[in-house]
Amino acid sequence: MNIGLYQNAAAIEVSERVQSLIAQNIASSSMAGYKQVGVAVEGVYSGKIPAQPNSSFSELLDATTPHITTKRSMEQGELVRTGVQTDVAIRGDGFFQIQLPDNETILTRDGNFRLDAEARLVSRYGHPIVGENGVIQMEPTGEPIRIDENGTVMQGGQIRGKLAVFEVEDPAALLPVPGGYYYGGRDLRPTENATIVPGFYEGSNVSGVRQMINMISSARASDSSQAVIKAIDEAYDQSIRTLGQTNG
């Protein structure tokens, strides 16, 4: 049995998964607060094989097969200026906390906020923002809103609440959910390594150019593995033809 078939078949499967993750990064590159998935491929020990197809099992070599590992990059994304009074970005570590309809909370870096029909400060998808003292409730008076660098939310000269920025022990382990949200932050604590930037929101940290380069590299690796499998198959086919002619 030729181990090369299995190794290159595994390499093709890994390349397909890598390309899928890269495509996900590219598709999400315009999503505010999105954090790209980093991909690494490494060889994993998979046992011993004979040094040659007909060699003694006393002559063994270590065999490896490719394996993919992923880790979400939490690097700062580009800050996008909007000038909107309810938009804020986090410079540094941490997340805003969002309240869902079932009172469950999730996290986001997307500070593209607005007021809903009940004059609550909510995310772009209408979920209330959880401040230091709960949901931030405004007055439906139309008076101007101002958020300062400490996260203090003011309306008409009165303090209506304060944004809270939380950090988690391992941000890369958070589970992403649709909308640029993250789930799994149980042990939340206020962070001291963040500044609120009013009038901005944080874009994704995806480099479209870099992702396209990675996509091309992965596609070429897949093509190389397919070429090796084809060569092995042709070699087997030639051997069978030769043996058939000899026996005939």
JOLIN-V188200 format. One record per helix or strand of 2 or more residues. SS is the DSSP state (helix for helix, strand for strand). FROM is the first residue (numbers start at 1). TO is the last residue. If there is no record, write none. Layout:
{{SS FROM TO} {SS FROM TO}}
//
This chain:
{{helix 3 27} {strand 37 50} {strand 60 72} {strand 79 81} {strand 87 92} {strand 95 99} {strand 105 108} {strand 114 115} {strand 120 122} {strand 128 131} {strand 134 135} {strand 145 147} {strand 152 155} {strand 158 163} {strand 166 167} {helix 171 173} {strand 175 177} {strand 181 183} {strand 189 190} {strand 194 198} {strand 200 202} {helix 208 247}}
//
